[in-house]
């Protein structure tokens, strides 16, 4: 994002190792003045309006209690509603919301519900500007897991904007 003209990047993560690792990587570089990292849920302590929010959420709904590492893979039932509510408050009127997601939960029949499609249909906060989908590559031939569904899996890039 810095390469594309953004002056400041604010990032959050619920995994303290991610924050520590990136902080150590950039600490002796000019990036340390342009990137602010915060440990916390969703927007953590963010309260400044912004023109761009990028969200890379977990792709599968929670089926049991989560530990910190599980939060990178599984989302609880309130994650997306909390995210969209706060994003609505923090996104500037002409701003964009970009989400990276997957159809993995739908094609593996974990759920029929797609949380971004649900927000667009029922949330009343955002509308779709663009959705790009790309099929994923086949898994390594060395994997022992059954991945018959892999040919249907797609990674999705959603661009949303405020409802006018």
SEZA-101764 format. One record per residue: x, y, z of N, C-alpha, C in turn. Coordinates in steps of 0.1 Angstrom, whole numbers, padded with zeros to 4 digits, always signed. Layout:
REM SEZA-101764
XYZXYZXYZ...
END
This chain:
REM SEZA-101764
+0008-0012+0000+0000+0000+0000+0009+0013+0000+0020+0012+0007+0029+0023+0007+0034+0026-0007+0037+0015-0015+0042+0017-0028+0031+0023-0038+0019+0023-0033+0008+0029-0042+0003+0042-0036+0011+0049-0029+0008+0063-0025+0002+0065-0011-0001+0054-0004-0006+0056+0010+0005+0061+0019+0003+0071+0027+0013+0076+0035+0015+0069+0048+0004+0062+0053+0005+0056+0066-0003+0043+0065+0001+0032+0071-0006+0020+0071-0007+0016+0086-0020+0012+0090-0023+0008+0103-0027-0007+0103-0021-0016+0110-0024-0030+0109-0027-0035+0123-0036-0045+0123-0039-0052+0136-0039-0067+0134-0037-0074+0144-0038-0089+0144-0041-0094+0158-0047-0105+0159-0050-0111+0172-0039-0121+0176-0029-0122+0167-0018-0131+0170-0006-0122+0174-0002-0122+0187+0009-0114+0191+0022-0117+0183+0024-0129+0179+0036-0133+0172+0037-0126+0158+0025-0124+0152+0025-0117+0139+0030-0102+0141+0025-0096+0152+0028-0082+0155+0043-0081+0158+0048-0090+0167+0062-0090+0171+0071-0092+0159+0067-0102+0151+0076-0106+0139+0077-0094+0130+0066-0088+0126+0067-0077+0116+0073-0065+0123+0071-0062+0135+0078-0051+0142+0093-0053+0142+0097-0065+0144+0112-0067+0144+0117-0066+0130+0110-0070+0120+0114-0070+0106+0116-0055+0101+0107-0046+0105+0108-0033+0100+0114-0023+0110+0118-0027+0122+0122-0017+0132+0134-0008+0128+0143-0013+0120+0155-0005+0116+0154+0000+0102+0141+0001+0097+0139+0006+0083+0130+0019+0084+0129+0025+0072+0120+0037+0071+0106+0033+0073+0103+0020+0070+0089+0016+0071+0084+0017+0085+0092+0016+0095+0088+0017+0109+0081+0030+0112+0084+0041+0105+0077+0054+0106+0064+0054+0099+0062+0045+0090+0049+0046+0082+0039+0035+0085+0044+0025+0093+0035+0014+0096+0033+0013+0111+0020+0014+0115+0017+0012+0129+0010-0001+0131+0014-0009+0141+0009-0022+0143+0003-0022+0157-0009-0029+0158-0015-0030+0171-0021-0044+0173-0019-0049+0185-0024-0062+0189-0039-0060+0193-0048-0068+0186-0062-0066+0191-0071-0072+0180-0084-0072+0184-0095-0078+0176-0099-0067+0166-0101-0071+0154-0105-0063+0143-0098-0050+0142-0104-0039+0145-0098-0026+0144-0090-0022+0156-0090-0030+0166-0083-0027+0179-0086-0013+0184-0076-0004+0184-0078+0009+0189-0080+0020+0178-0082+0016+0166-0084+0025+0155-0096+0033+0157-0095+0046+0155-0106+0055+0155-0106+0067+0145-0096+0066+0136-0094+0076+0126-0101+0072+0113-0108+0081+0107-0114+0078+0094-0103+0075+0084-0106+0066+0074-0096+0062+0065-0103+0060+0051-0095+0061+0041-0100+0059+0027-0100+0044+0022-0092+0036+0029-0091+0022+0025-0090+0013+0038-0098+0002+0038-0098-0008+0048-0096-0021+0041-0085-0029+0044-0083-0042+0038-0084-0052+0049-0092-0063+0046-0095-0073+0056-0093-0087+0050-0084-0094+0057-0081-0108+0053-0087-0117+0064-0100-0120+0064-0106-0127+0076-0103-0142+0074-0106-0150+0085-0106-0164+0084-0117-0169+0074-0115-0180+0068-0124-0185+0057-0134-0195+0061-0133-0200+0073-0143-0211+0078-0150-0207+0090-0163-0210+0091-0170-0207+0104-0166-0216+0115-0166-0211+0127-0162-0218+0139-0172-0230+0142-0166-0241+0146-0175-0253+0149-0173-0257+0164-0163-0251+0170-0160-0254+0184-0153-0242+0191-0150-0243+0203-0143-0232+0210-0129-0229+0203-0126-0217+0201-0114-0213+0194-0103-0209+0204-0090-0213+0200-0079-0208+0207-0073-0197+0198-0062-0190+0202-0057-0179+0194-0052-0184+0180-0046-0195+0179-0042-0200+0166-0054-0203+0156-0065-0208+0162-0076-0211+0154-0083-0199+0148-0081-0187+0155-0087-0175+0150-0082-0171+0136-0071-0176+0132-0066-0173+0118-0073-0181+0108-0080-0192+0112-0086-0201+0102-0102-0201+0103-0107-0200+0116-0121-0200+0118-0127-0187+0124-0138-0183+0119-0144-0171+0124-0157-0174+0132-0159-0166+0143-0171-0169+0151-0183-0162+0144-0195-0165+0149-0207-0160+0142-0208-0145+0142-0202-0138+0151-0203-0123+0152-0192-0116+0144-0182-0122+0140-0170-0115+0134-0174-0106+0123-0181-0111+0113-0184-0102+0101-0194-0091+0105-0204-0093+0113-0213-0082+0116-0206-0072+0124-0197-0076+0133-0188-0066+0141-0179-0058+0131-0173-0066+0122-0164-0059+0112-0171-0049+0104-0182-0053+0098-0189-0044+0089-0195-0032+0096-0199-0034+0108-0205-0022+0116-0193-0012+0119-0182-0017+0123-0171-0008+0126-0165-0002+0113-0164-0010+0103-0159-0005+0090-0168+0007+0085-0181+0006+0087-0190+0016+0083-0187+0029+0090-0183+0028+0102-0180+0040+0110-0166+0046+0106-0157+0038+0103-0143+0043+0100-0140+0046+0086-0148+0042+0076-0145+0044+0062-0150+0057+0058-0141+0065+0051-0145+0078+0046-0157+0076+0035-0165+0086+0033-0176+0085+0024-0172+0080+0010-0161+0083+0005-0157+0078-0009-0147+0067-0008-0145+0062+0004-0135+0051+0007-0140+0038+0001-0130+0028+0002-0133+0015-0003-0129+0005+0008-0136-0006+0008-0134-0017+0017-0130-0029+0008-0119-0035+0011-0114-0046+0003-0113-0058+0012-0119-0069+0008-0118-0082+0015-0113-0093+0007-0104-0101+0013-0099-0113+0006-0106-0125+0013-0113-0133+0005-0120-0144+0010-0120-0156+0001-0128-0166+0004-0128-0179-0004-0141-0185-0003-0144-0193-0013-0157-0201-0013-0155-0215-0006-0144-0216+0001-0140-0229+0007-0152-0235+0016-0157-0227+0025-0168-0232+0034-0180-0236+0026-0183-0230+0015-0195-0234+0007-0192-0247-0001-0181-0248-0007-0178-0260-0015-0176-0272-0007-0171-0270+0006-0169-0282+0014-0181-0285+0023-0192-0277+0020-0205-0279+0027-0205-0277+0042-0195-0268+0047-0195-0264+0061-0206-0255+0064-0209-0246+0054-0221-0237+0055-0225-0233+0041-0238-0229+0040-0243-0224+0027-0241-0209+0027-0240-0203+0039-0239-0189+0040-0226-0183+0037-0225-0173+0028-0213-0166+0025-0214-0152+0032-0205-0149+0042-0208-0137+0050-0207-0124+0043-0199-0123+0032-0199-0111+0024-0211-0109+0016-0216-0120+0010-0228-0119+0002-0240-0116+0011-0240-0121+0023-0250-0118+0033-0250-0104+0037-0239-0098+0039-0238-0083+0042-0244-0075+0030-0240-0079+0018-0245-0071+0006-0260-0073+0005-0266-0084+0008-0280-0087+0006-0288-0081+0018-0283-0081+0030-0291-0077+0041-0286-0066+0050-0273-0063+0049-0266-0054+0058-0270-0039+0056-0273-0035+0044-0277-0021+0041-0266-0011+0043-0253-0015+0044-0242-0006+0047-0234-0004+0035-0232-0014+0027-0222-0014+0016-0228-0020+0003-0223-0016-0008-0227-0022-0021-0214-0027-0028-0216-0036-0037-0205-0042-0044-0200-0033-0055-0187-0030-0055-0181-0023-0067-0175-0033-0076-0169-0044-0071-0162-0053-0079-0159-0066-0071-0159-0077-0078-0156-0090-0071-0148-0098-0082-0135-0101-0078-0126-0109-0087-0125-0122-0081-0126-0133-0089-0124-0146-0084-0114-0154-0092-0105-0161-0086-0095-0169-0092-0095-0183-0086-0095-0193-0095-0094-0206-0090-0080-0209-0084-0080-0217-0074-0067-0220-0067-0060-0231-0075-0048-0232-0073-0040-0243-0079-0042-0256-0072-0040-0267-0079-0041-0280-0072-0031-0281-0061-0034-0289-0051-0025-0291-0040-0014-0300-0045-0003-0300-0037+0008-0308-0040+0004-0323-0041+0010-0330-0050+0008-0344-0052+0012-0352-0039+0020-0346-0031+0025-0353-0019+0015-0352-0007+0005-0344-0008-0005-0343+0003-0013-0356+0004-0015-0360+0016-0023-0372+0019-0038-0369+0022-0041-0356+0023-0055-0352+0026-0063-0353+0013-0076-0356+0016-0086-0357+0005-0089-0343+0001-0086-0339-0011-0089-0325-0015-0096-0325-0029-0106-0334-0030-0114-0336-0042-0121-0323-0046-0124-0314-0036-0131-0302-0038-0122-0291-0044-0109-0293-0043-0100-0283-0047-0102-0277-0061-0107-0284-0070-0110-0279-0084-0120-0268-0084-0129-0268-0074-0140-0258-0073-0136-0246-0064-0125-0247-0057-0121-0236-0048-0117-0223-0055-0121-0212-0051-0117-0199-0056-0114-0190-0045-0104-0182-0047-0100-0171-0039-0107-0158-0044-0113-0150-0035-0121-0139-0040-0116-0126-0034-0116-0116-0043-0112-0102-0039-0125-0094-0040-0130-0089-0029-0143-0081-0029-0139-0067-0027-0145-0058-0035-0143-0043-0033-0157-0038-0030-0159-0032-0019-0172-0026-0015-0171-0011-0012-0182-0004-0014-0183+0010-0011-0196+0013-0003-0196+0024+0003-0208+0028+0010-0220+0028+0002-0232+0025+0008-0245+0027+0001-0247+0042+0001-0251+0047-0010-0254+0062-0010-0268+0065-0006
END
